[in-house]
């Protein structure tokens, strides 16, 4: 089972130089401040530029800070059915409190593994699918199948071959934001049993 966090972010080109390239580095010109033939002087801005490295920046709810980590793999939906991949390279620890009562956020930066895939998407809104955890051999059910019959916890409605239903108490871990499954544990529940989904 794979746990995801989904969010929207902004894709742009990194405007910070790479200090490892001491002999210079390629740039992407974003604006010209003078015209051809114009005289210049020290301190006059001639052009503006960024690096050629694509970067995704997202301000996520501070409640997700413990879930998103450096090195997490990210699927980036660029639009028009174009998807590429990236890796979380920075998770800021200082939270920002927006005005208007919105929840506090932290800034997360993601570098794309294939920068060429994003050359036409500067300053675009993109959707992120961040892989936050993986569990091997997990017992899962849809989160909508969980019911709370008592104050003691949650359960799932199990259907037997004779169409007899019984409530099976379960414990569960956080669910997958992207697809809706939840990891459950129970003393008697096993893989392959039919669990009813009351939402369907």
Helices and strands as residue ranges (DSSP letters): E 2-13, E 27-32, E 47-51, E 54-61, G 62-64, E 73-79, E 82-91, E 105-112, G 115-118, E 124-134, E 140-142, G 143-145, E 146-150, E 153-159, E 165-172, E 181-185, E 194-195
